[in-house]
Amino acid sequence: MDGLAIKQKREALGLTQKELADLIGASRETIINYEKGKPIPKSKSEILDKVLNQDRANFTTVKHQELVKLADDFENKNGNKFIELPNGQYYMLMPLAEFNVQAGFLSTYQDADFLMDLSQHGILVDKPVQGRYVAFRVNGDSMDDGSSNAVTRNSIVSTRELQRHHWLGKLRYRDFPYWVIYTTQSKMPLLKEIIDHNVEEGTITCHSLNDSPEFTDFTLHMNDIQALFYVIDVNRTVSKKSVY
């Protein structure tokens, strides 16, 4: 689908560039670039095809917001939306916590109206799943060691919240090494690799990939942690600047 076709189909559905961007988990600037003929990644091409080739009758305007969504797609109990793709996979949309909401995110992220106002980020999944999924914008260098494993500034990390009752057992930090951590000492979240969980002492050891002296390993007591989100996907191709 070329840029002109995207624009024509979007306008035929009555979608603004911002509304289409929200549907596919992108920014308005991304849609502008697509309509100018810039390359479209395969994952985004599939979701664009799904959205833009719908009959206008399949769209409904969500009350109290400008966002438009497909009527027939699945939504889990935490508000994560799943759009089925032609290849059998699903495109899962989750709220994106930009820097300006990260400090107060924990106090409001279970508020449906608050989540509706956030930008959306999407990843491909094999099937609809339960759980609370949130994406965070990164703007720090502590996890950037220049390797292929680095989580660079301006990346977006997709996460799933680990409910507190699961903290009593051993964290699956070998399967999911990177975590977004809210502590009682700081309003802003930390993005760290967990390299040890001492269940008996109730502590975790946090590690930064960057070996600069200011990013030394440290230990956190579980009582000093407010929320834990384990990283399931890293999008390293984002250039929009925010913070971590």
C-alpha atoms as an extended CHARMM CRD file, in Angstrom:
* protein
*
       244  EXT
         1         1  MET       CA              0.0000000000        0.0000000000        0.0000000000  PROA      1               0.0000000000
         2         2  ASP       CA              1.5380000000        3.3030000000       -1.0670000000  PROA      2               0.0000000000
         3         3  GLY       CA              1.2530000000        6.6720000000        0.6620000000  PROA      3               0.0000000000
         4         4  LEU       CA             -1.5730000000        7.9560000000       -1.4950000000  PROA      4               0.0000000000
         5         5  ALA       CA             -3.6290000000        4.8000000000       -0.9090000000  PROA      5               0.0000000000
         6         6  ILE       CA             -3.1390000000        5.1030000000        2.8530000000  PROA      6               0.0000000000
         7         7  LYS       CA             -4.3350000000        8.6960000000        2.8100000000  PROA      7               0.0000000000
         8         8  GLN       CA             -7.3480000000        7.9180000000        0.6030000000  PROA      8               0.0000000000
         9         9  LYS       CA             -8.4530000000        4.9350000000        2.6940000000  PROA      9               0.0000000000
        10        10  ARG       CA             -7.9440000000        6.8580000000        5.9500000000  PROA      10              0.0000000000
        11        11  GLU       CA            -10.0660000000        9.7480000000        4.7220000000  PROA      11              0.0000000000
        12        12  ALA       CA            -12.7290000000        7.3660000000        3.3950000000  PROA      12              0.0000000000
        13        13  LEU       CA            -13.0500000000        5.9390000000        6.9160000000  PROA      13              0.0000000000
        14        14  GLY       CA            -13.2900000000        9.4160000000        8.3990000000  PROA      14              0.0000000000
        15        15  LEU       CA            -10.0770000000        9.0090000000       10.4050000000  PROA      15              0.0000000000
        16        16  THR       CA             -7.6550000000       11.7800000000       11.2160000000  PROA      16              0.0000000000
        17        17  GLN       CA             -3.9270000000       11.0470000000       11.1170000000  PROA      17              0.0000000000
        18        18  LYS       CA             -3.8930000000       11.0660000000       14.9400000000  PROA      18              0.0000000000
        19        19  GLU       CA             -6.8110000000        8.6060000000       15.1570000000  PROA      19              0.0000000000
        20        20  LEU       CA             -5.1420000000        6.2120000000       12.7180000000  PROA      20              0.0000000000
        21        21  ALA       CA             -1.8800000000        6.5390000000       14.6460000000  PROA      21              0.0000000000
        22        22  ASP       CA             -3.6230000000        5.6240000000       17.9100000000  PROA      22              0.0000000000
        23        23  LEU       CA             -5.1770000000        2.5770000000       16.2840000000  PROA      23              0.0000000000
        24        24  ILE       CA             -1.8600000000        1.1300000000       15.1280000000  PROA      24              0.0000000000
        25        25  GLY       CA              0.2130000000        2.2030000000       18.1370000000  PROA      25              0.0000000000
        26        26  ALA       CA              2.2070000000        4.9240000000       16.4100000000  PROA      26              0.0000000000
        27        27  SER       CA              2.5930000000        8.6920000000       16.4250000000  PROA      27              0.0000000000
        28        28  ARG       CA              0.8640000000       11.1570000000       14.0860000000  PROA      28              0.0000000000
        29        29  GLU       CA              4.2930000000       11.9250000000       12.6230000000  PROA      29              0.0000000000
        30        30  THR       CA              4.6260000000        8.2520000000       11.6540000000  PROA      30              0.0000000000
        31        31  ILE       CA              1.3660000000        8.3760000000        9.6760000000  PROA      31              0.0000000000
        32        32  ILE       CA              2.4890000000       11.5970000000        7.9910000000  PROA      32              0.0000000000
        33        33  ASN       CA              5.7120000000        9.8400000000        6.9260000000  PROA      33              0.0000000000
        34        34  TYR       CA              3.8030000000        6.8070000000        5.6170000000  PROA      34              0.0000000000
        35        35  GLU       CA              1.5330000000        9.0550000000        3.5690000000  PROA      35              0.0000000000
        36        36  LYS       CA              4.6150000000       10.7550000000        2.1380000000  PROA      36              0.0000000000
        37        37  GLY       CA              5.8560000000        7.3860000000        0.9200000000  PROA      37              0.0000000000
        38        38  LYS       CA              8.3670000000        6.5190000000        3.6640000000  PROA      38              0.0000000000
        39        39  PRO       CA              9.0380000000        2.7580000000        4.1910000000  PROA      39              0.0000000000
        40        40  ILE       CA              6.5420000000        0.8710000000        6.3800000000  PROA      40              0.0000000000
        41        41  PRO       CA              7.7660000000       -2.0030000000        8.6230000000  PROA      41              0.0000000000
        42        42  LYS       CA              6.0870000000       -5.3510000000        8.0010000000  PROA      42              0.0000000000
        43        43  SER       CA              4.3740000000       -5.3940000000       11.4020000000  PROA      43              0.0000000000
        44        44  LYS       CA              2.8560000000       -1.9490000000       10.8020000000  PROA      44              0.0000000000
        45        45  SER       CA              1.9520000000       -2.8420000000        7.2080000000  PROA      45              0.0000000000
        46        46  GLU       CA             -0.1660000000       -5.7440000000        8.4420000000  PROA      46              0.0000000000
        47        47  ILE       CA             -2.0720000000       -3.6820000000       10.9800000000  PROA      47              0.0000000000
        48        48  LEU       CA             -2.5690000000       -0.8430000000        8.4680000000  PROA      48              0.0000000000
        49        49  ASP       CA             -4.0370000000       -3.3400000000        6.0330000000  PROA      49              0.0000000000
        50        50  LYS       CA             -6.3720000000       -4.6540000000        8.7340000000  PROA      50              0.0000000000
        51        51  VAL       CA             -7.5500000000       -1.1960000000        9.7720000000  PROA      51              0.0000000000
        52        52  LEU       CA             -7.7830000000        0.5640000000        6.4300000000  PROA      52              0.0000000000
        53        53  ASN       CA             -9.5530000000       -2.2080000000        4.5630000000  PROA      53              0.0000000000
        54        54  GLN       CA            -12.5010000000       -2.2650000000        6.9720000000  PROA      54              0.0000000000
        55        55  ASP       CA            -15.9300000000       -1.0550000000        5.9590000000  PROA      55              0.0000000000
        56        56  ARG       CA            -16.7260000000        2.2990000000        7.5670000000  PROA      56              0.0000000000
        57        57  ALA       CA            -19.7280000000        0.6360000000        9.2310000000  PROA      57              0.0000000000
        58        58  ASN       CA            -17.3430000000       -1.4840000000       11.3060000000  PROA      58              0.0000000000
        59        59  PHE       CA            -16.0140000000        1.6030000000       13.0960000000  PROA      59              0.0000000000
        60        60  THR       CA            -17.6220000000        3.1540000000       16.1600000000  PROA      60              0.0000000000
        61        61  THR       CA            -16.6300000000        6.3540000000       17.9050000000  PROA      61              0.0000000000
        62        62  VAL       CA            -15.8030000000        5.8090000000       21.5670000000  PROA      62              0.0000000000
        63        63  LYS       CA            -17.8600000000        8.0760000000       23.7930000000  PROA      63              0.0000000000
        64        64  HSD       CA            -16.0310000000       10.8590000000       25.6430000000  PROA      64              0.0000000000
        65        65  GLN       CA            -12.8750000000       10.5820000000       23.5220000000  PROA      65              0.0000000000
        66        66  GLU       CA            -11.6720000000       11.2250000000       20.0030000000  PROA      66              0.0000000000
        67        67  LEU       CA            -10.1560000000        7.7630000000       19.5800000000  PROA      67              0.0000000000
        68        68  VAL       CA            -11.7790000000        5.4710000000       17.0330000000  PROA      68              0.0000000000
        69        69  LYS       CA            -11.5800000000        1.7050000000       17.3630000000  PROA      69              0.0000000000
        70        70  LEU       CA            -12.7020000000       -1.4310000000       15.5610000000  PROA      70              0.0000000000
        71        71  ALA       CA            -15.9720000000       -2.7940000000       16.9120000000  PROA      71              0.0000000000
        72        72  ASP       CA            -15.1970000000       -6.5040000000       16.6670000000  PROA      72              0.0000000000
        73        73  ASP       CA            -11.7270000000       -6.8420000000       18.1700000000  PROA      73              0.0000000000
        74        74  PHE       CA            -10.9500000000       -8.3390000000       21.5730000000  PROA      74              0.0000000000
        75        75  GLU       CA            -10.1760000000       -6.3730000000       24.7280000000  PROA      75              0.0000000000
        76        76  ASN       CA             -8.9860000000       -7.9610000000       27.9720000000  PROA      76              0.0000000000
        77        77  LYS       CA            -10.2550000000       -6.9460000000       31.4070000000  PROA      77              0.0000000000
        78        78  ASN       CA             -7.3480000000       -4.4970000000       31.8370000000  PROA      78              0.0000000000
        79        79  GLY       CA             -8.1370000000       -2.5650000000       28.6690000000  PROA      79              0.0000000000
        80        80  ASN       CA             -5.4470000000       -3.9990000000       26.3960000000  PROA      80              0.0000000000
        81        81  LYS       CA             -6.8660000000       -4.3100000000       22.8610000000  PROA      81              0.0000000000
        82        82  PHE       CA             -6.1070000000       -7.1150000000       20.4050000000  PROA      82              0.0000000000
        83        83  ILE       CA             -6.5920000000       -6.6750000000       16.6650000000  PROA      83              0.0000000000
        84        84  GLU       CA             -6.5300000000       -9.9050000000       14.6520000000  PROA      84              0.0000000000
        85        85  LEU       CA             -4.2520000000       -9.8170000000       11.6010000000  PROA      85              0.0000000000
        86        86  PRO       CA             -4.6360000000      -11.7290000000        8.3360000000  PROA      86              0.0000000000
        87        87  ASN       CA             -1.7190000000      -14.0290000000        9.2510000000  PROA      87              0.0000000000
        88        88  GLY       CA             -3.4490000000      -15.2270000000       12.4530000000  PROA      88              0.0000000000
        89        89  GLN       CA             -1.3760000000      -13.1450000000       14.8300000000  PROA      89              0.0000000000
        90        90  TYR       CA             -2.7290000000      -10.2870000000       16.9260000000  PROA      90              0.0000000000
        91        91  TYR       CA             -1.6270000000       -6.7050000000       17.3310000000  PROA      91              0.0000000000
        92        92  MET       CA             -1.8230000000       -5.8570000000       21.0420000000  PROA      92              0.0000000000
        93        93  LEU       CA             -2.2510000000       -2.2110000000       22.0130000000  PROA      93              0.0000000000
        94        94  MET       CA             -1.1930000000       -0.9410000000       25.4240000000  PROA      94              0.0000000000
        95        95  PRO       CA             -1.0080000000        2.5130000000       27.0470000000  PROA      95              0.0000000000
        96        96  LEU       CA              2.3000000000        4.3060000000       26.5580000000  PROA      96              0.0000000000
        97        97  ALA       CA              3.5870000000        6.1560000000       29.6320000000  PROA      97              0.0000000000
        98        98  GLU       CA              5.5290000000        9.1220000000       28.3440000000  PROA      98              0.0000000000
        99        99  PHE       CA              7.7690000000       11.0980000000       30.6940000000  PROA      99              0.0000000000
       100       100  ASN       CA              5.1070000000       13.6240000000       31.6600000000  PROA      100             0.0000000000
       101       101  VAL       CA              2.9000000000       10.9330000000       33.2400000000  PROA      101             0.0000000000
       102       102  GLN       CA              5.5130000000        8.5160000000       34.6110000000  PROA      102             0.0000000000
       103       103  ALA       CA              5.9300000000       10.2690000000       37.9800000000  PROA      103             0.0000000000
       104       104  GLY       CA              2.2420000000        9.9570000000       38.8690000000  PROA      104             0.0000000000
       105       105  PHE       CA              1.5340000000        6.8520000000       36.8430000000  PROA      105             0.0000000000
       106       106  LEU       CA              0.9820000000        4.4230000000       39.7240000000  PROA      106             0.0000000000
       107       107  SER       CA             -1.7410000000        6.5310000000       41.3050000000  PROA      107             0.0000000000
       108       108  THR       CA             -3.7750000000        6.7870000000       38.0960000000  PROA      108             0.0000000000
       109       109  TYR       CA             -2.9660000000        3.8610000000       35.7940000000  PROA      109             0.0000000000
       110       110  GLN       CA             -5.9740000000        1.8100000000       36.9030000000  PROA      110             0.0000000000
       111       111  ASP       CA             -8.2900000000        4.6870000000       35.9450000000  PROA      111             0.0000000000
       112       112  ALA       CA             -9.8990000000        3.8360000000       32.5930000000  PROA      112             0.0000000000
       113       113  ASP       CA            -10.3990000000        7.4870000000       31.6500000000  PROA      113             0.0000000000
       114       114  PHE       CA             -6.7260000000        8.2070000000       32.3440000000  PROA      114             0.0000000000
       115       115  LEU       CA             -5.5970000000        5.3020000000       30.1580000000  PROA      115             0.0000000000
       116       116  MET       CA             -7.8590000000        6.4350000000       27.3170000000  PROA      116             0.0000000000
       117       117  ASP       CA             -6.0190000000        9.7530000000       27.2140000000  PROA      117             0.0000000000
       118       118  LEU       CA             -2.5850000000        8.1290000000       26.8030000000  PROA      118             0.0000000000
       119       119  SER       CA             -0.8660000000        7.3670000000       23.5300000000  PROA      119             0.0000000000
       120       120  GLN       CA             -0.8880000000        3.7140000000       22.5120000000  PROA      120             0.0000000000
       121       121  HSD       CA              1.9800000000        1.3760000000       21.6630000000  PROA      121             0.0000000000
       122       122  GLY       CA              1.5700000000       -1.9600000000       19.9210000000  PROA      122             0.0000000000
       123       123  ILE       CA              3.4080000000       -5.2620000000       19.5920000000  PROA      123             0.0000000000
       124       124  LEU       CA              2.6670000000       -8.5190000000       17.7590000000  PROA      124             0.0000000000
       125       125  VAL       CA              1.4730000000      -11.4740000000       19.8670000000  PROA      125             0.0000000000
       126       126  ASP       CA              0.3080000000      -14.9720000000       18.9910000000  PROA      126             0.0000000000
       127       127  LYS       CA             -2.9940000000      -14.7790000000       20.8760000000  PROA      127             0.0000000000
       128       128  PRO       CA             -5.0160000000      -12.4960000000       23.1650000000  PROA      128             0.0000000000
       129       129  VAL       CA             -3.7770000000      -12.6890000000       26.7440000000  PROA      129             0.0000000000
       130       130  GLN       CA             -4.8210000000      -11.4580000000       30.1670000000  PROA      130             0.0000000000
       131       131  GLY       CA             -2.6160000000       -9.3660000000       32.4440000000  PROA      131             0.0000000000
       132       132  ARG       CA             -1.8530000000       -5.6590000000       32.6290000000  PROA      132             0.0000000000
       133       133  TYR       CA              0.4750000000       -4.5020000000       29.8540000000  PROA      133             0.0000000000
       134       134  VAL       CA              2.0480000000       -1.0300000000       29.7960000000  PROA      134             0.0000000000
       135       135  ALA       CA              4.7540000000        0.5700000000       27.6360000000  PROA      135             0.0000000000
       136       136  PHE       CA              7.2940000000        3.0830000000       28.9600000000  PROA      136             0.0000000000
       137       137  ARG       CA              9.4330000000        5.6040000000       27.0880000000  PROA      137             0.0000000000
       138       138  VAL       CA             13.1610000000        5.4890000000       27.9010000000  PROA      138             0.0000000000
       139       139  ASN       CA             15.5170000000        8.4490000000       28.1150000000  PROA      139             0.0000000000
       140       140  GLY       CA             18.5980000000        7.4370000000       30.0130000000  PROA      140             0.0000000000
       141       141  ASP       CA             21.9370000000        5.7820000000       29.3730000000  PROA      141             0.0000000000
       142       142  SER       CA             22.2140000000        3.3600000000       32.2900000000  PROA      142             0.0000000000
       143       143  MET       CA             21.1290000000        0.4180000000       30.1090000000  PROA      143             0.0000000000
       144       144  ASP       CA             23.1820000000        1.4140000000       27.0710000000  PROA      144             0.0000000000
       145       145  ASP       CA             26.4870000000       -0.4520000000       26.7670000000  PROA      145             0.0000000000
       146       146  GLY       CA             26.6700000000       -0.1440000000       22.9910000000  PROA      146             0.0000000000
       147       147  SER       CA             25.8460000000       -3.8190000000       22.4590000000  PROA      147             0.0000000000
       148       148  SER       CA             22.9190000000       -5.4370000000       20.6850000000  PROA      148             0.0000000000
       149       149  ASN       CA             21.3200000000       -5.9950000000       24.1070000000  PROA      149             0.0000000000
       150       150  ALA       CA             21.3800000000       -2.2920000000       24.9800000000  PROA      150             0.0000000000
       151       151  VAL       CA             18.1570000000       -0.4510000000       25.7750000000  PROA      151             0.0000000000
       152       152  THR       CA             18.9750000000        2.9260000000       24.3230000000  PROA      152             0.0000000000
       153       153  ARG       CA             17.6290000000        6.3850000000       24.9720000000  PROA      153             0.0000000000
       154       154  ASN       CA             14.2320000000        6.9510000000       23.2990000000  PROA      154             0.0000000000
       155       155  SER       CA             13.4530000000        3.2340000000       23.1640000000  PROA      155             0.0000000000
       156       156  ILE       CA             10.0130000000        1.9850000000       24.1690000000  PROA      156             0.0000000000
       157       157  VAL       CA              9.8700000000       -1.0070000000       26.5060000000  PROA      157             0.0000000000
       158       158  SER       CA              6.6720000000       -3.0620000000       26.5540000000  PROA      158             0.0000000000
       159       159  THR       CA              6.0240000000       -4.5980000000       29.9580000000  PROA      159             0.0000000000
       160       160  ARG       CA              3.6520000000       -6.7580000000       31.9520000000  PROA      160             0.0000000000
       161       161  GLU       CA              2.9750000000       -5.9400000000       35.5810000000  PROA      161             0.0000000000
       162       162  LEU       CA              3.9030000000       -8.6300000000       38.1000000000  PROA      162             0.0000000000
       163       163  GLN       CA              1.2560000000       -8.6430000000       40.8180000000  PROA      163             0.0000000000
       164       164  ARG       CA              2.5550000000       -8.3180000000       44.3790000000  PROA      164             0.0000000000
       165       165  HSD       CA              1.4980000000      -11.7930000000       45.5270000000  PROA      165             0.0000000000
       166       166  HSD       CA              3.9540000000      -13.2420000000       42.9710000000  PROA      166             0.0000000000
       167       167  TRP       CA              6.8640000000      -11.4420000000       44.6390000000  PROA      167             0.0000000000
       168       168  LEU       CA              6.9690000000      -14.0760000000       47.4020000000  PROA      168             0.0000000000
       169       169  GLY       CA              8.3650000000      -16.6620000000       45.0080000000  PROA      169             0.0000000000
       170       170  LYS       CA             11.5230000000      -16.4610000000       42.9470000000  PROA      170             0.0000000000
       171       171  LEU       CA             11.2670000000      -13.8210000000       40.2540000000  PROA      171             0.0000000000
       172       172  ARG       CA             11.7650000000      -15.1500000000       36.6990000000  PROA      172             0.0000000000
       173       173  TYR       CA             14.6420000000      -12.7640000000       36.1280000000  PROA      173             0.0000000000
       174       174  ARG       CA             16.5680000000      -15.2540000000       33.9700000000  PROA      174             0.0000000000
       175       175  ASP       CA             13.6590000000      -15.4480000000       31.5310000000  PROA      175             0.0000000000
       176       176  PHE       CA             12.9150000000      -11.7190000000       31.7930000000  PROA      176             0.0000000000
       177       177  PRO       CA             16.1350000000       -9.9220000000       32.7910000000  PROA      177             0.0000000000
       178       178  TYR       CA             14.9700000000       -6.3000000000       32.3100000000  PROA      178             0.0000000000
       179       179  TRP       CA             12.4520000000       -4.6940000000       34.6700000000  PROA      179             0.0000000000
       180       180  VAL       CA             10.7440000000       -1.3590000000       35.2110000000  PROA      180             0.0000000000
       181       181  ILE       CA             10.7650000000       -0.7340000000       38.9610000000  PROA      181             0.0000000000
       182       182  TYR       CA              8.8710000000        1.8390000000       40.9840000000  PROA      182             0.0000000000
       183       183  THR       CA             10.3900000000        2.3950000000       44.4430000000  PROA      183             0.0000000000
       184       184  THR       CA              9.2060000000        4.2770000000       47.5080000000  PROA      184             0.0000000000
       185       185  GLN       CA             12.2960000000        6.5380000000       47.3080000000  PROA      185             0.0000000000
       186       186  SER       CA             11.6840000000        7.8880000000       43.8060000000  PROA      186             0.0000000000
       187       187  LYS       CA              8.6390000000        9.0340000000       41.8460000000  PROA      187             0.0000000000
       188       188  MET       CA             10.2910000000        8.1120000000       38.5610000000  PROA      188             0.0000000000
       189       189  PRO       CA             10.6430000000        4.4480000000       37.5520000000  PROA      189             0.0000000000
       190       190  LEU       CA             13.9530000000        2.6670000000       37.1650000000  PROA      190             0.0000000000
       191       191  LEU       CA             14.8540000000        0.4750000000       34.1990000000  PROA      191             0.0000000000
       192       192  LYS       CA             17.3120000000       -2.1860000000       35.3790000000  PROA      192             0.0000000000
       193       193  GLU       CA             18.4690000000       -5.7330000000       34.8860000000  PROA      193             0.0000000000
       194       194  ILE       CA             17.7000000000       -7.9060000000       37.9100000000  PROA      194             0.0000000000
       195       195  ILE       CA             20.6230000000      -10.2590000000       38.4420000000  PROA      195             0.0000000000
       196       196  ASP       CA             19.6250000000      -11.8140000000       41.7660000000  PROA      196             0.0000000000
       197       197  HSD       CA             16.5570000000      -12.3060000000       43.9600000000  PROA      197             0.0000000000
       198       198  ASN       CA             17.1980000000      -13.3700000000       47.5450000000  PROA      198             0.0000000000
       199       199  VAL       CA             13.8190000000      -14.7320000000       48.5990000000  PROA      199             0.0000000000
       200       200  GLU       CA             14.8710000000      -15.3280000000       52.2100000000  PROA      200             0.0000000000
       201       201  GLU       CA             16.1210000000      -11.7740000000       52.7330000000  PROA      201             0.0000000000
       202       202  GLY       CA             13.4930000000      -10.2410000000       50.4720000000  PROA      202             0.0000000000
       203       203  THR       CA             15.9290000000       -8.3450000000       48.2510000000  PROA      203             0.0000000000
       204       204  ILE       CA             16.7830000000       -7.9670000000       44.5820000000  PROA      204             0.0000000000
       205       205  THR       CA             20.0830000000       -6.9010000000       43.0400000000  PROA      205             0.0000000000
       206       206  CYS       CA             19.7950000000       -4.3420000000       40.2370000000  PROA      206             0.0000000000
       207       207  HSD       CA             22.3720000000       -4.0170000000       37.4770000000  PROA      207             0.0000000000
       208       208  SER       CA             22.9970000000       -1.4520000000       34.7270000000  PROA      208             0.0000000000
       209       209  LEU       CA             24.4640000000       -2.5420000000       31.3950000000  PROA      209             0.0000000000
       210       210  ASN       CA             26.4470000000        0.7080000000       31.2200000000  PROA      210             0.0000000000
       211       211  ASP       CA             29.6970000000        0.1400000000       33.1410000000  PROA      211             0.0000000000
       212       212  SER       CA             30.2910000000        3.8240000000       33.9370000000  PROA      212             0.0000000000
       213       213  PRO       CA             31.1490000000        4.3990000000       37.6290000000  PROA      213             0.0000000000
       214       214  GLU       CA             27.8360000000        6.1440000000       38.3750000000  PROA      214             0.0000000000
       215       215  PHE       CA             25.8770000000        3.0300000000       37.3820000000  PROA      215             0.0000000000
       216       216  THR       CA             27.0290000000        0.5400000000       40.0060000000  PROA      216             0.0000000000
       217       217  ASP       CA             24.9700000000       -2.4490000000       41.1450000000  PROA      217             0.0000000000
       218       218  PHE       CA             22.6800000000       -1.9150000000       44.1270000000  PROA      218             0.0000000000
       219       219  THR       CA             20.2790000000       -3.8950000000       46.3100000000  PROA      219             0.0000000000
       220       220  LEU       CA             16.6090000000       -3.1010000000       46.8610000000  PROA      220             0.0000000000
       221       221  HSD       CA             14.4070000000       -4.5350000000       49.5960000000  PROA      221             0.0000000000
       222       222  MET       CA             11.0570000000       -5.7190000000       48.3510000000  PROA      222             0.0000000000
       223       223  ASN       CA              9.3670000000       -3.5650000000       51.0000000000  PROA      223             0.0000000000
       224       224  ASP       CA             10.8280000000       -0.5100000000       49.2470000000  PROA      224             0.0000000000
       225       225  ILE       CA              9.2770000000       -1.4500000000       45.9080000000  PROA      225             0.0000000000
       226       226  GLN       CA              5.8690000000       -0.1520000000       44.8610000000  PROA      226             0.0000000000
       227       227  ALA       CA              5.4450000000       -1.9190000000       41.5300000000  PROA      227             0.0000000000
       228       228  LEU       CA              7.3020000000       -4.3000000000       39.2280000000  PROA      228             0.0000000000
       229       229  PHE       CA              6.9040000000       -4.6010000000       35.4610000000  PROA      229             0.0000000000
       230       230  TYR       CA              8.9510000000       -7.1230000000       33.4890000000  PROA      230             0.0000000000
       231       231  VAL       CA             10.0230000000       -6.1910000000       29.9700000000  PROA      231             0.0000000000
       232       232  ILE       CA              8.6520000000       -8.4160000000       27.2060000000  PROA      232             0.0000000000
       233       233  ASP       CA              9.7110000000       -6.3440000000       24.1820000000  PROA      233             0.0000000000
       234       234  VAL       CA             12.0810000000       -3.4880000000       23.3340000000  PROA      234             0.0000000000
       235       235  ASN       CA             11.4760000000       -1.1450000000       20.4020000000  PROA      235             0.0000000000
       236       236  ARG       CA             14.8490000000        0.4630000000       19.6650000000  PROA      236             0.0000000000
       237       237  THR       CA             13.7900000000        2.3690000000       16.5580000000  PROA      237             0.0000000000
       238       238  VAL       CA             11.9820000000        5.2610000000       18.2510000000  PROA      238             0.0000000000
       239       239  SER       CA             13.3510000000        8.7850000000       17.9310000000  PROA      239             0.0000000000
       240       240  LYS       CA             10.7350000000       10.8180000000       19.8340000000  PROA      240             0.0000000000
       241       241  LYS       CA             12.4030000000       12.2180000000       22.9490000000  PROA      241             0.0000000000
       242       242  SER       CA             11.0590000000       11.6870000000       26.4380000000  PROA      242             0.0000000000
       243       243  VAL       CA             12.5940000000       10.5620000000       29.7070000000  PROA      243             0.0000000000
       244       244  TYR       CA             13.6030000000        7.7620000000       32.0040000000  PROA      244             0.0000000000
